[in-house]
Amino acid sequence: MQEREARLLSESGDLNKVVIAPTNDNVGWTLKLVAKNGDEQMLNSKRSKEPRVFKTSDASLRCCLRIGVNEASVSLT
């Protein structure tokens, strides 16, 4: 799911929660979006279907604000 689609999901009230988690190789951070119907998707980059990787947790939090999310949980594993 791209940022634009996530913003629409948030505006419609169908976004249940956002989880910020480190990548498997601990190089960056990813966003997992959970919809009210239980559907879980990663935020993707614009040019590929790979999950978008943020260099810092602050950058991922700024993206959450752009999407319209006021609360996000952080998973350290």
C-alpha positions as CSV (number, residue, x, y, z in Angstrom):
1,M,0.0,0.0,0.0
2,Q,1.3,3.4,-0.9
3,E,1.2,6.5,1.2
4,R,-1.7,8.0,-0.7
5,E,-3.8,4.9,-0.2
6,A,-2.9,4.8,3.5
7,R,-4.1,8.4,3.8
8,L,-7.4,7.6,2.3
9,L,-7.8,4.6,4.6
10,S,-7.0,6.8,7.6
11,E,-9.4,9.6,6.5
12,S,-12.2,7.1,6.1
13,G,-11.7,5.7,9.7
14,D,-10.8,2.2,8.5
15,L,-7.2,2.2,9.7
16,N,-7.1,0.4,13.0
17,K,-3.4,0.8,14.0
18,V,0.1,1.4,12.7
19,V,3.1,-0.6,13.9
20,I,6.6,0.8,13.4
21,A,9.1,-2.1,13.3
22,P,12.8,-2.5,12.5
23,T,13.8,-4.3,9.3
24,N,15.1,-7.9,9.6
25,D,18.7,-6.7,9.1
26,N,18.2,-3.7,11.5
27,V,19.1,-1.2,8.8
28,G,15.9,0.8,9.0
29,W,12.3,1.0,10.0
30,T,9.1,-0.1,8.2
31,L,5.4,0.7,8.7
32,K,2.7,-2.1,9.1
33,L,-0.8,-0.8,8.6
34,V,-3.7,-2.8,10.1
35,A,-7.2,-2.1,8.9
36,K,-10.4,-2.6,10.9
37,N,-11.2,-5.8,8.9
38,G,-7.9,-7.3,10.1
39,D,-6.1,-6.8,6.8
40,E,-2.3,-6.1,7.4
41,Q,-0.2,-4.5,4.7
42,M,3.2,-2.9,4.7
43,L,3.7,0.7,3.4
44,N,5.4,0.3,0.0
45,S,7.7,2.6,-1.9
46,K,6.3,4.5,-4.9
47,R,8.4,2.7,-7.5
48,S,8.3,-0.9,-6.3
49,K,6.2,-3.4,-4.3
50,E,9.0,-3.7,-1.7
51,P,8.3,-2.3,1.8
52,R,9.4,1.2,2.2
53,V,12.4,1.5,4.6
54,F,12.9,4.6,6.6
55,K,16.5,5.3,7.9
56,T,15.3,6.6,11.3
57,S,12.3,6.0,13.5
58,D,11.7,9.8,13.4
59,A,11.3,9.6,9.6
60,S,8.7,6.9,10.0
61,L,6.8,8.9,12.6
62,R,6.7,11.9,10.2
63,C,5.3,9.7,7.6
64,C,2.6,8.6,10.1
65,L,1.7,12.3,10.6
66,R,1.4,12.8,6.8
67,I,-0.9,9.8,6.5
68,G,-3.1,11.3,9.3
69,V,-2.2,8.8,12.1
70,N,-2.0,10.3,15.6
71,E,-1.0,7.2,17.4
72,A,1.5,4.4,16.4
73,S,3.1,1.6,18.3
74,V,6.7,0.7,18.1
75,S,7.8,-3.0,18.0
76,L,11.5,-3.6,18.7
77,T,11.6,-7.2,17.5
